Amino acid sequence: MDSTTAIEIIRNRENEDHRHGSIASQFRQLLNLEWEVKIDHVYREANFAADYLANLGHDFHFGTHNLNVRDSGLVQWLCHDVLGTSHERSVNMI
């Protein structure tokens, strides 16, 4: 995940009143199933494929969508992730 806020909402049951609390509760139910799951923060610069998919998802309506990987541009970002290609990160300082 790229969002430390999302991780905190999922990990912390005190966030049940958060606007995404019901989704976080559903995540916690999945995490309690019999499997091993680890949730860690990963900067988007180290996870280009996930960042690409998250940005692509903003253009979709709610529901299930099929993605043609070869036509999507995803392969390029998967290669970046596999090779460990890095880029500078810009942060606005207020």
N, CA, C and O atoms as a GROMACS GRO file, in nm:
protein
  376
    1MET      N    1   0.083  -0.118   0.000
    1MET     CA    2   0.000   0.000   0.000
    1MET      C    3   0.086   0.123   0.000
    1MET      O    4   0.196   0.123   0.055
    2ASP      N    5   0.036   0.228  -0.062
    2ASP     CA    6   0.112   0.352  -0.063
    2ASP      C    7   0.062   0.448   0.043
    2ASP      O    8   0.131   0.546   0.074
    3SER      N    9  -0.053   0.425   0.100
    3SER     CA   10  -0.111   0.522   0.192
    3SER      C   11  -0.095   0.478   0.337
    3SER      O   12  -0.154   0.380   0.380
    4THR      N   13  -0.015   0.552   0.410
    4THR     CA   14   0.000   0.522   0.553
    4THR      C   15  -0.131   0.545   0.626
    4THR      O   16  -0.159   0.479   0.726
    5THR      N   17  -0.212   0.638   0.578
    5THR     CA   18  -0.343   0.663   0.640
    5THR      C   19  -0.432   0.540   0.627
    5THR      O   20  -0.497   0.502   0.724
    6ALA      N   21  -0.435   0.479   0.510
    6ALA     CA   22  -0.516   0.358   0.489
    6ALA      C   23  -0.470   0.246   0.581
    6ALA      O   24  -0.552   0.175   0.638
    7ILE      N   25  -0.340   0.231   0.596
    7ILE     CA   26  -0.288   0.127   0.683
    7ILE      C   27  -0.332   0.151   0.826
    7ILE      O   28  -0.375   0.058   0.895
    8GLU      N   29  -0.322   0.274   0.872
    8GLU     CA   30  -0.363   0.306   1.009
    8GLU      C   31  -0.512   0.282   1.031
    8GLU      O   32  -0.552   0.234   1.137
    9ILE      N   33  -0.593   0.315   0.932
    9ILE     CA   34  -0.738   0.294   0.945
    9ILE      C   35  -0.768   0.144   0.956
    9ILE      O   36  -0.854   0.104   1.034
   10ILE      N   37  -0.698   0.063   0.880
   10ILE     CA   38  -0.718  -0.082   0.884
   10ILE      C   39  -0.667  -0.141   1.016
   10ILE      O   40  -0.734  -0.226   1.075
   11ARG      N   41  -0.552  -0.097   1.060
   11ARG     CA   42  -0.491  -0.154   1.181
   11ARG      C   43  -0.559  -0.109   1.309
   11ARG      O   44  -0.560  -0.183   1.407
   12ASN      N   45  -0.615   0.010   1.311
   12ASN     CA   46  -0.666   0.070   1.434
   12ASN      C   47  -0.818   0.064   1.439
   12ASN      O   48  -0.886   0.131   1.361
   13ARG      N   49  -0.871  -0.017   1.529
   13ARG     CA   50  -1.017  -0.031   1.540
   13ARG      C   51  -1.085   0.097   1.589
   13ARG      O   52  -1.207   0.110   1.576
   14GLU      N   53  -1.010   0.189   1.644
   14GLU     CA   54  -1.067   0.315   1.690
   14GLU      C   55  -1.117   0.401   1.575
   14GLU      O   56  -1.188   0.499   1.596
   15ASN      N   57  -1.079   0.365   1.452
   15ASN     CA   58  -1.118   0.442   1.334
   15ASN      C   59  -1.249   0.394   1.273
   15ASN      O   60  -1.276   0.423   1.156
   16GLU      N   61  -1.331   0.320   1.349
   16GLU     CA   62  -1.458   0.268   1.297
   16GLU      C   63  -1.548   0.381   1.247
   16GLU      O   64  -1.628   0.360   1.156
   17ASP      N   65  -1.538   0.500   1.307
   17ASP     CA   66  -1.622   0.613   1.268
   17ASP      C   67  -1.568   0.689   1.147
   17ASP      O   68  -1.633   0.780   1.097
   18HIS      N   69  -1.449   0.652   1.100
   18HIS     CA   70  -1.392   0.716   0.983
   18HIS      C   71  -1.482   0.690   0.864
   18HIS      O   72  -1.553   0.589   0.861
   19ARG      N   73  -1.482   0.779   0.766
   19ARG     CA   74  -1.572   0.763   0.651
   19ARG      C   75  -1.546   0.634   0.574
   19ARG      O   76  -1.633   0.588   0.500
   20HIS      N   77  -1.427   0.575   0.589
   20HIS     CA   78  -1.396   0.448   0.524
   20HIS      C   79  -1.389   0.334   0.627
   20HIS      O   80  -1.331   0.229   0.600
   21GLY      N   81  -1.448   0.358   0.745
   21GLY     CA   82  -1.444   0.260   0.853
   21GLY      C   83  -1.506   0.127   0.816
   21GLY      O   84  -1.456   0.022   0.858
   22SER      N   85  -1.615   0.127   0.739
   22SER     CA   86  -1.679   0.001   0.703
   22SER      C   87  -1.591  -0.081   0.609
   22SER      O   88  -1.586  -0.204   0.619
   23ILE      N   89  -1.522  -0.014   0.518
   23ILE     CA   90  -1.428  -0.085   0.429
   23ILE      C   91  -1.313  -0.141   0.511
   23ILE      O   92  -1.270  -0.255   0.489
   24ALA      N   93  -1.263  -0.063   0.606
   24ALA     CA   94  -1.154  -0.109   0.692
   24ALA      C   95  -1.198  -0.231   0.771
   24ALA      O   96  -1.120  -0.324   0.790
   25SER      N   97  -1.321  -0.231   0.817
   25SER     CA   98  -1.373  -0.345   0.891
   25SER      C   99  -1.376  -0.470   0.803
   25SER      O  100  -1.344  -0.580   0.849
   26GLN      N  101  -1.414  -0.454   0.678
   26GLN     CA  102  -1.415  -0.566   0.584
   26GLN      C  103  -1.273  -0.617   0.559
   26GLN      O  104  -1.252  -0.738   0.547
   27PHE      N  105  -1.177  -0.526   0.551
   27PHE     CA  106  -1.036  -0.567   0.536
   27PHE      C  107  -0.993  -0.649   0.656
   27PHE      O  108  -0.929  -0.753   0.641
   28ARG      N  109  -1.029  -0.602   0.777
   28ARG     CA  110  -0.991  -0.674   0.898
   28ARG      C  111  -1.051  -0.814   0.899
   28ARG      O  112  -0.986  -0.909   0.944
   29GLN      N  113  -1.174  -0.829   0.851
   29GLN     CA  114  -1.236  -0.961   0.843
   29GLN      C  115  -1.156  -1.052   0.750
   29GLN      O  116  -1.134  -1.169   0.781
   30LEU      N  117  -1.112  -0.998   0.636
   30LEU     CA  118  -1.029  -1.077   0.543
   30LEU      C  119  -0.895  -1.114   0.607
   30LEU      O  120  -0.846  -1.226   0.589
   31LEU      N  121  -0.838  -1.020   0.680
   31LEU     CA  122  -0.709  -1.045   0.744
   31LEU      C  123  -0.718  -1.154   0.850
   31LEU      O  124  -0.619  -1.221   0.879
   32ASN      N  125  -0.836  -1.172   0.910
   32ASN     CA  126  -0.854  -1.271   1.014
   32ASN      C  127  -0.877  -1.413   0.961
   32ASN      O  128  -0.886  -1.507   1.040
   33LEU      N  129  -0.886  -1.429   0.831
   33LEU     CA  130  -0.901  -1.562   0.773
   33LEU      C  131  -0.771  -1.640   0.790
   33LEU      O  132  -0.669  -1.583   0.827
   34GLU      N  133  -0.776  -1.769   0.765
   34GLU     CA  134  -0.659  -1.855   0.786
   34GLU      C  135  -0.560  -1.844   0.671
   34GLU      O  136  -0.554  -1.931   0.584
   35TRP      N  137  -0.484  -1.738   0.671
   35TRP     CA  138  -0.377  -1.718   0.575
   35TRP      C  139  -0.282  -1.614   0.632
   35TRP      O  140  -0.315  -1.545   0.729
   36GLU      N  141  -0.168  -1.604   0.575
   36GLU     CA  142  -0.069  -1.509   0.624
   36GLU      C  143  -0.071  -1.385   0.536
   36GLU      O  144  -0.047  -1.393   0.415
   37VAL      N  145  -0.099  -1.272   0.597
   37VAL     CA  146  -0.105  -1.144   0.526
   37VAL      C  147  -0.022  -1.043   0.604
   37VAL      O  148  -0.030  -1.036   0.726
   38LYS      N  149   0.056  -0.966   0.532
   38LYS     CA  150   0.136  -0.862   0.594
   38LYS      C  151   0.105  -0.730   0.523
   38LYS      O  152   0.110  -0.723   0.400
   39ILE      N  153   0.074  -0.629   0.599
   39ILE     CA  154   0.045  -0.497   0.543
   39ILE      C  155   0.160  -0.404   0.579
   39ILE      O  156   0.186  -0.381   0.697
   40ASP      N  157   0.226  -0.352   0.479
   40ASP     CA  158   0.338  -0.260   0.499
   40ASP      C  159   0.322  -0.140   0.408
   40ASP      O  160   0.259  -0.147   0.302
   41HIS      N  161   0.380  -0.031   0.451
   41HIS     CA  162   0.384   0.088   0.368
   41HIS      C  163   0.499   0.075   0.268
   41HIS      O  164   0.610   0.040   0.306
   42VAL      N  165   0.471   0.103   0.144
   42VAL     CA  166   0.573   0.103   0.038
   42VAL      C  167   0.556   0.233  -0.039
   42VAL      O  168   0.446   0.262  -0.087
   43TYR      N  169   0.662   0.309  -0.051
   43TYR     CA  170   0.653   0.433  -0.128
   43TYR      C  171   0.617   0.402  -0.273
   43TYR      O  172   0.661   0.301  -0.329
   44ARG      N  173   0.539   0.489  -0.334
   44ARG     CA  174   0.496   0.466  -0.472
   44ARG      C  175   0.614   0.456  -0.567
   44ARG      O  176   0.604   0.394  -0.672
   45GLU      N  177   0.726   0.517  -0.531
   45GLU     CA  178   0.844   0.509  -0.617
   45GLU      C  179   0.901   0.368  -0.622
   45GLU      O  180   0.977   0.335  -0.713
   46ALA      N  181   0.866   0.285  -0.526
   46ALA     CA  182   0.912   0.146  -0.525
   46ALA      C  183   0.804   0.050  -0.570
   46ALA      O  184   0.824  -0.071  -0.573
   47ASN      N  185   0.689   0.103  -0.606
   47ASN     CA  186   0.576   0.019  -0.644
   47ASN      C  187   0.499   0.087  -0.756
   47ASN      O  188   0.382   0.122  -0.741
   48PHE      N  189   0.566   0.105  -0.869
   48PHE     CA  190   0.507   0.177  -0.982
   48PHE      C  191   0.379   0.110  -1.032
   48PHE      O  192   0.284   0.178  -1.070
   49ALA      N  193   0.376  -0.024  -1.033
   49ALA     CA  194   0.260  -0.096  -1.088
   49ALA      C  195   0.135  -0.065  -1.006
   49ALA      O  196   0.030  -0.038  -1.064
   50ALA      N  197   0.145  -0.069  -0.874
   50ALA     CA  198   0.030  -0.040  -0.790
   50ALA      C  199  -0.014   0.106  -0.806
   50ALA      O  200  -0.133   0.135  -0.811
   51ASP      N  201   0.083   0.196  -0.814
   51ASP     CA  202   0.050   0.337  -0.833
   51ASP      C  203  -0.020   0.359  -0.966
   51ASP      O  204  -0.117   0.435  -0.975
   52TYR      N  205   0.027   0.292  -1.070
   52TYR     CA  206  -0.035   0.302  -1.203
   52TYR      C  207  -0.180   0.252  -1.198
   52TYR      O  208  -0.270   0.318  -1.250
   53LEU      N  209  -0.202   0.138  -1.135
   53LEU     CA  210  -0.337   0.081  -1.127
   53LEU      C  211  -0.429   0.170  -1.043
   53LEU      O  212  -0.546   0.187  -1.077
   54ALA      N  213  -0.377   0.226  -0.935
   54ALA     CA  214  -0.459   0.313  -0.851
   54ALA      C  215  -0.502   0.437  -0.929
   54ALA      O  216  -0.618   0.478  -0.922
   55ASN      N  217  -0.410   0.497  -1.003
   55ASN     CA  218  -0.444   0.614  -1.084
   55ASN      C  219  -0.539   0.578  -1.197
   55ASN      O  220  -0.629   0.656  -1.230
   56LEU      N  221  -0.519   0.462  -1.257
   56LEU     CA  222  -0.607   0.416  -1.363
   56LEU      C  223  -0.748   0.394  -1.311
   56LEU      O  224  -0.846   0.422  -1.381
   57GLY      N  225  -0.759   0.346  -1.189
   57GLY     CA  226  -0.889   0.318  -1.129
   57GLY      C  227  -0.974   0.441  -1.107
   57GLY      O  228  -1.096   0.430  -1.099
   58HIS      N  229  -0.911   0.557  -1.096
   58HIS     CA  230  -0.988   0.681  -1.078
   58HIS      C  231  -1.079   0.710  -1.197
   58HIS      O  232  -1.179   0.780  -1.182
   59ASP      N  233  -1.045   0.656  -1.313
   59ASP     CA  234  -1.124   0.681  -1.434
   59ASP      C  235  -1.238   0.581  -1.452
   59ASP      O  236  -1.319   0.596  -1.543
   60PHE      N  237  -1.244   0.478  -1.367
   60PHE     CA  238  -1.346   0.374  -1.382
   60PHE      C  239  -1.466   0.403  -1.293
   60PHE      O  240  -1.453   0.466  -1.188
   61HIS      N  241  -1.581   0.357  -1.335
   61HIS     CA  242  -1.699   0.359  -1.250
   61HIS      C  243  -1.687   0.243  -1.153
   61HIS      O  244  -1.613   0.148  -1.178
   62PHE      N  245  -1.759   0.250  -1.043
   62PHE     CA  246  -1.756   0.144  -0.943
   62PHE      C  247  -1.800   0.012  -1.006
   62PHE      O  248  -1.896   0.010  -1.083
   63GLY      N  249  -1.732  -0.096  -0.973
   63GLY     CA  250  -1.768  -0.227  -1.026
   63GLY      C  251  -1.645  -0.306  -1.065
   63GLY      O  252  -1.532  -0.268  -1.032
   64THR      N  253  -1.666  -0.414  -1.136
   64THR     CA  254  -1.558  -0.501  -1.180
   64THR      C  255  -1.517  -0.463  -1.322
   64THR      O  256  -1.601  -0.440  -1.408
   65HIS      N  257  -1.387  -0.458  -1.345
   65HIS     CA  258  -1.334  -0.422  -1.476
   65HIS      C  259  -1.225  -0.520  -1.514
   65HIS      O  260  -1.146  -0.562  -1.430
   66ASN      N  261  -1.220  -0.555  -1.640
   66ASN     CA  262  -1.112  -0.638  -1.693
   66ASN      C  263  -1.012  -0.547  -1.762
   66ASN      O  264  -1.050  -0.454  -1.834
   67LEU      N  265  -0.885  -0.574  -1.741
   67LEU     CA  266  -0.780  -0.491  -1.796
   67LEU      C  267  -0.693  -0.576  -1.888
   67LEU      O  268  -0.641  -0.680  -1.848
   68ASN      N  269  -0.678  -0.531  -2.012
   68ASN     CA  270  -0.587  -0.598  -2.105
   68ASN      C  271  -0.447  -0.549  -2.073
   68ASN      O  272  -0.410  -0.437  -2.108
   69VAL      N  273  -0.370  -0.633  -2.007
   69VAL     CA  274  -0.238  -0.592  -1.956
   69VAL      C  275  -0.147  -0.542  -2.067
   69VAL      O  276  -0.076  -0.443  -2.048
   70ARG      N  277  -0.149  -0.607  -2.182
   70ARG     CA  278  -0.059  -0.566  -2.290
   70ARG      C  279  -0.091  -0.426  -2.342
   70ARG      O  280   0.000  -0.354  -2.385
   71ASP      N  281  -0.216  -0.387  -2.339
   71ASP     CA  282  -0.256  -0.257  -2.392
   71ASP      C  283  -0.259  -0.148  -2.285
   71ASP      O  284  -0.278  -0.031  -2.318
   72SER      N  285  -0.241  -0.183  -2.161
   72SER     CA  286  -0.263  -0.088  -2.053
   72SER      C  287  -0.142  -0.004  -2.015
   72SER      O  288  -0.159   0.103  -1.956
   73GLY      N  289  -0.024  -0.046  -2.047
   73GLY     CA  290   0.096   0.023  -2.000
   73GLY      C  291   0.147  -0.035  -1.869
   73GLY      O  292   0.252   0.008  -1.819
   74LEU      N  293   0.075  -0.132  -1.813
   74LEU     CA  294   0.114  -0.191  -1.686
   74LEU      C  295   0.247  -0.265  -1.695
   74LEU      O  296   0.326  -0.262  -1.600
   75VAL      N  297   0.273  -0.332  -1.807
   75VAL     CA  298   0.396  -0.411  -1.821
   75VAL      C  299   0.519  -0.323  -1.799
   75VAL      O  300   0.616  -0.366  -1.735
   76GLN      N  301   0.516  -0.203  -1.851
   76GLN     CA  302   0.629  -0.109  -1.833
   76GLN      C  303   0.656  -0.087  -1.684
   76GLN      O  304   0.772  -0.088  -1.642
   77TRP      N  305   0.551  -0.066  -1.606
   77TRP     CA  306   0.568  -0.036  -1.464
   77TRP      C  307   0.607  -0.161  -1.385
   77TRP      O  308   0.680  -0.151  -1.287
   78LEU      N  309   0.560  -0.278  -1.428
   78LEU     CA  310   0.604  -0.402  -1.364
   78LEU      C  311   0.753  -0.422  -1.383
   78LEU      O  312   0.823  -0.465  -1.292
   79CYS      N  313   0.802  -0.390  -1.502
   79CYS     CA  314   0.946  -0.399  -1.529
   79CYS      C  315   1.026  -0.306  -1.439
   79CYS      O  316   1.130  -0.345  -1.386
   80HIS      N  317   0.976  -0.183  -1.420
   80HIS     CA  318   1.043  -0.090  -1.328
   80HIS      C  319   1.053  -0.152  -1.189
   80HIS      O  320   1.158  -0.146  -1.125
   81ASP      N  321   0.942  -0.211  -1.142
   81ASP     CA  322   0.940  -0.269  -1.008
   81ASP      C  323   1.036  -0.387  -0.996
   81ASP      O  324   1.108  -0.398  -0.897
   82VAL      N  325   1.036  -0.474  -1.095
   82VAL     CA  326   1.122  -0.593  -1.092
   82VAL      C  327   1.269  -0.554  -1.094
   82VAL      O  328   1.350  -0.612  -1.023
   83LEU      N  329   1.304  -0.454  -1.176
   83LEU     CA  330   1.443  -0.411  -1.190
   83LEU      C  331   1.489  -0.319  -1.077
   83LEU      O  332   1.608  -0.293  -1.063
   84GLY      N  333   1.394  -0.271  -0.997
   84GLY     CA  334   1.429  -0.182  -0.888
   84GLY      C  335   1.468  -0.043  -0.934
   84GLY      O  336   1.545   0.026  -0.868
   85THR      N  337   1.414  -0.002  -1.049
   85THR     CA  338   1.442   0.132  -1.102
   85THR      C  339   1.392   0.235  -1.002
   85THR      O  340   1.280   0.226  -0.953
   86SER      N  341   1.475   0.333  -0.972
   86SER     CA  342   1.435   0.437  -0.877
   86SER      C  343   1.429   0.573  -0.945
   86SER      O  344   1.494   0.597  -1.047
   87HIS      N  345   1.352   0.660  -0.886
   87HIS     CA  346   1.338   0.798  -0.933
   87HIS      C  347   1.335   0.888  -0.811
   87HIS      O  348   1.299   0.845  -0.702
   88GLU      N  349   1.371   1.012  -0.830
   88GLU     CA  350   1.367   1.107  -0.721
   88GLU      C  351   1.223   1.130  -0.679
   88GLU      O  352   1.131   1.122  -0.760
   89ARG      N  353   1.205   1.158  -0.551
   89ARG     CA  354   1.072   1.185  -0.499
   89ARG      C  355   1.062   1.331  -0.463
   89ARG      O  356   1.145   1.382  -0.387
   90SER      N  357   0.962   1.400  -0.516
   90SER     CA  358   0.942   1.541  -0.485
   90SER      C  359   0.840   1.554  -0.372
   90SER      O  360   0.734   1.491  -0.376
   91VAL      N  361   0.873   1.634  -0.274
   91VAL     CA  362   0.784   1.654  -0.159
   91VAL      C  363   0.770   1.804  -0.140
   91VAL      O  364   0.870   1.876  -0.131
   92ASN      N  365   0.646   1.852  -0.133
   92ASN     CA  366   0.621   1.994  -0.107
   92ASN      C  367   0.641   2.022   0.041
   92ASN      O  368   0.585   1.954   0.126
   93MET      N  369   0.720   2.121   0.071
   93MET     CA  370   0.743   2.162   0.210
   93MET      C  371   0.670   2.293   0.234
   93MET      O  372   0.691   2.391   0.163
   94ILE      N  373   0.586   2.292   0.333
   94ILE     CA  374   0.508   2.413   0.365
   94ILE      C  375   0.575   2.490   0.475
   94ILE      O  376   0.525   2.595   0.516
   0.00000   0.00000   0.00000
